[in-house]
């Protein structure tokens, strides 16, 4: 058909007909997809995981991350069957603001750990922003060059889920599968902003905070209460001209830590300087972590903390389920917008509106 802009009205403009392009869709993709989505029975997943089969482990983790109800049901069955084989690991949370050097440090910590302590290492992540960015920067393999090709490591980027609670739960469930697959060291990376640190703290045995010298973060950390949950503080980039500044920052942290009461663990947090990039001071940090683990295993705090975490996750799961059942209820979603408008328009108070919604929900439950 003649292009409308070739009419004489558009003097000096000539539009040529285009050339048909081949389809941009790879015709083999659907075949590959099908293969990848093949599902196994719960027993098959568990058998593969217990054998340490990385492909089976990855596929089971994908089920945990899936939003499809039948995938979720399958995942829960696999998790339950793996539970008796889990728990036999040291779980270490690693947190720091973006740019603090988390990926670089995890690469260095991980390779030194596997070299000196043996075993297997899984690196997981909690990144609540991954939903927005459609892909997580935490747990990114390309940023952990050495670990990514290490035969004893398993790296998994953060799951994406609507809420921080959802992301954190999936990571916690993934820990169980990794432990059943024989990973006796687990790193959980998280970004040092907002609530994700608390979520990470609720699933690890040791919480390591990475800080930088001279960024003013020292004080922010204290303000946000992060220091109370840190079991150890490490100052990265203590290399070149930065060494003295890092030492100074470390002494500030040590002084600040003295202002806090003795933690429940009975072990005072230590402060160390290191360079993730030049791999200096790494072995001292690993020793600090494992000394802590030895102490808390001796004094009983290790098990106490894990029990407390299990309790916390029981309540978290109940809360999450109640919330999602409520908001996914068809009657509630029908009413929600109008009720919200009523509150915004000042026609009804928040409390009356909430009561009406809840009453409707429970009445619906009674009638089913
Ligand atoms: P993340 O965002 O916390 O994961 O930080 P990255 O590991 O991506 O590091 C951020 C930047 O800091 C990168 O350019 C790294 O090369 C650099 N970096 C990380 N560790 C060190 C270190 O020990 N010394 C120096 N000088 N630079 C580092």
Boltz pocket constraint, residues with backbone or C-beta under 6 A from the ligand:
constraints:
  - pocket:
      binder: B
      contacts: [[A, 96], [A, 97], [A, 98], [A, 99], [A, 100], [A, 101], [A, 102], [A, 103], [A, 104], [A, 105], [A, 143], [A, 236], [A, 237], [A, 238], [A, 239], [A, 274], [A, 275], [A, 276], [A, 277], [A, 278]]
      max_distance: 6.0
